[in-house]
Amino acid sequence: MSELRAWVRRALWDVVPRDHRQEGPALRRRQLVTAAFVLVGAVVLGFSLRIEPGSAWFYPATLGLAAVWVVGAFASGPLHLGRVLHGDRQRRPVAAPGGGGRRRPGGRAPPGARRRRPGAAPVLLGLLLAAVFVVGALLVREIALLEPLEGLVVDVVDYADQGSLPLLVAVTAVNGVAEELFFRGAAYAAITRHPVAWTTLAYAVATAATGNVMLSFAAVLLGVVVGLERRASGGILGPVLTHCTWSLTMLLVLPVVF
């Protein structure tokens, strides 16, 4: 049990020392660019998920949304991959130009700790998060009191049932990377206070444009987990791996449940 607690602390709480802070004009520019692309992305997201399942417009619209997030992320400023603790030493995640983020309270990395890219821990977190949602979907299907929510889940599953699976896998992965580049990369670096809470809220608001309450709820839970990973590591590799693992697992498993 103590090993499990230590693993969770390393993945979500222990902060690796870094200083990616931006100040003055660079920070204000990132904030303005990020705010503009949040609004654009929310509009494109709402449009893409209102397209009928199986429509030829679904893939261009979804990839267009990914392009909005990617362009917004890199236009805002530099991004960083980050580092995470491994055992009693240090382990490193991965990204691109920016990061940001003032060091927050939390565990402190030991002196002389090793630095590696993370891999297994973010993937395992994504699988655990997906398992929680799959159990929730089963409860929605089986418990009469939750029946009103079943239609919201089915609306999402329809895209997996009626679309091309290889294309959906590719688009889902691309969107997962793009969203983390923007929300845990650009947006996180643009916020100087409580970035985990504010980026989670921004992600949930953007997702709310779909009109699907279940997707918004999922965005909040996912946002908290990847936000804590971003806070601990100072980069986007961990969040990207967790997000893609979660979204691909949901894409492949939910149609089986429903």
N, C-alpha and C positions, 0 to 999 in steps of 0.2 A: 504493500500500500504506500509505503514511504517512497518507493521508486516511482510509482505512478504519479504521486504528488510532485516529485522532483521533475519528472518528464513534462507534466503540465506547466510547471513554473518556467522551465526552459523554453517551452514552445510559445507561451502566451504572456509571461509576466517578467522574467528576468531581462533587464534592459542592457543591451550591448552598447558600450560607450561609443559615441560618434558626435560629430557636429556638422550637420547639413543645413543649418539654419540660413535662411535668406533674410535680408533686412532692406529697408528703404525702398527705392524704386523697383528693384528686382522682385521683392515680396509683393508689392502692390500690383505689379504687372501680372504676376502669377494669379493673384486673387481675382483680378478683372477677367483674365482669359478663362479661368476655371468657372467663374459664375456664368459667363456667356455660353460656354459649352454645356453646362448643366441644363440650361434652358433648351438649347438646340437638341440635346440628346433626349430629353424628356418628350419632346414633340415627336421625334423620329421613333422612339420606343413605343409610344402610344399608337402610332400609325402601324408599325410593323406587327404588333400583336392583335390588332383589330382586323388584319387580313385573314380571309377565310383559310382554314387548313387545306393544304394541297395547292393553293394558288401559286402561279408562277412568280408572283411578286414577293412571296415570302422571303426567299433567299436574298434577292437584291436589297430588300428593305432591312433585313437583319444584318447583312454585311455592311450596309450603309451606316447603320447604327454603330457597328464596331469601328468603322472608319472615323466617325465623329469622336468617339472616345480616344482613339489612338492619336488623331491629329491634335485634339485638345490637350492630351497629356504632354506630348512633346513640344507643342507650341507654348505651354506654360513655363517651361524651364527644365533643368536637369532632373533626372530620376536616378535612383540608386537601388542596387540589389540587396544590400544589407548583410548582416551577420547574426548568427544565433549561437547560443551556448550548446555544447555537446558534452554530456557527462559533467565533470568538474572543470572542463575546459571550454573552448569556444568553437562554434561551428558556423559556417557562413551560408546564407541564401543567395539569390541572383537577380539583376534587372538592367536598367539602362540609365541614361543621364537623368537625376533629381531626387529628391527625397525630401528632405526637409524634416522638420520636426525637432523641436527642442527636446532634450532628454527629460523623461518623466520619472516620477518616483517609481520604485520597483526594485527587483533584485539587481545586484551589481555584479558585473563580470569580474572574475578573479584575475589578478595581475598575471601577465604572461600566458593567458589562455590561448589555446589553438583556435584557428579560424578556418572553417570549411563551409562549403555550400551545403545547405540543408536539402533533404530529399524525402526521406521516409516519414519524418514527423508531420510535415504539412499534408502529405498524402493520407496518412492515417487519420488526421483530424478531419479531412474531407470525407473519408469513409464513415467515420463515427457520426458526423453531422448528417450525412445522407441516411444512415440507419435510423436516426431520430425521426427524420421526415417520412421515411417509409413506414415506420410504426405508426406515426400520426395519420398517414393516408389509410392504413388498414383500419384504424379506429374510426375514421370518417366513414369508411365503407360499411363497417359492421354495426356501429352504434346509431340507433334511430334518431337520437337527439341531435346528432351532428349531420344528419342527412342534408340540410340546406347547404352545407359546404361541399358536398360531393360534386355538384355541378361545376363549381369553381376549379376543382382538381381535374375533372374530365375535360374542361376547356383547354387546359394546358396539355394534357395527355394527347388530345386530338392531333396536335402537331407532330408528335412522334408516331402516331398510328398511321397517319395519312401521307406523311412526307417520305422522302428517300433517306433511309437510315444513315448511309455513309455521308451524305451531304449534311444531314442534321448533326452528326458527330463532329464533322469539321467546323460547321458554323458555331456549334455550342462551344467548342474549344477556343475558337478565335474570339468569340464574344467574351468568354471568361477572362482571357488574357487582356483584352481591350478594356474591360470594365475595371480590372485591378490596376492597370496602368493609369487610368484616369482617377478613380476614386481613392485608392490607397497610394497612388503615386502623386499626381498633380494636386488633387483636392486636399489630401492629407497634409502635403507640404505647404499649402496655402493657408492653413488654419493654425493659428498660434496658441489657441487655448482649447483644451478638450477635443482634439482632432478625432479620436475614436468615436465619440458620441456624435459629433457634427457630420462626419463622413458617412456614418451609418444612417443618420437622418436624411442626408442628401440622396443617398442610394435608395432608401425606402421611398422618398418623395418621387424620384425619377421613375421607380418601378410602379408607383401608384398610377402613373399615366396609362398603364394597361387596363385599369378598371377592375383588376382582379385582386381581391383582398388577400387571397392565399399567397400570391406572388409577393405582395408587399410584406406580409408576415415573414415569409422566407428571407426576404431581403434584409429585414431587421436582424434575424438570428445569424445569418451568414455574415452580415456587415460587422457585427460585434466580434465574431471569431477572427475574421481576417484583419479587422482593425487592431485587435490585440496583438496579432502576429506582426503587423506593421510597426506597432509601437515598440515591441520587444526587439525586433531585428533591425529596424531603421531602413528597411527595403521592401521590395515588392515580390521577390521570388517566392517566399513562403505563402503570402496571400494568393498568388497566381496558382500555385500548385494545389492549395486547398480548394479554391473556387472551381478550378477545372475538374478536380476529382469529384467534388460534390455534384456539379451540374451534369457531368457525363454519367455518373451513377444514377442520378434521378432520371435522366433521359432514357436509360436502358432498363431501369427497374420499375418505374411507375406504370408503364403500359402493361407490365405483367400483373401488377396489383389490381389495376382497373381494367 
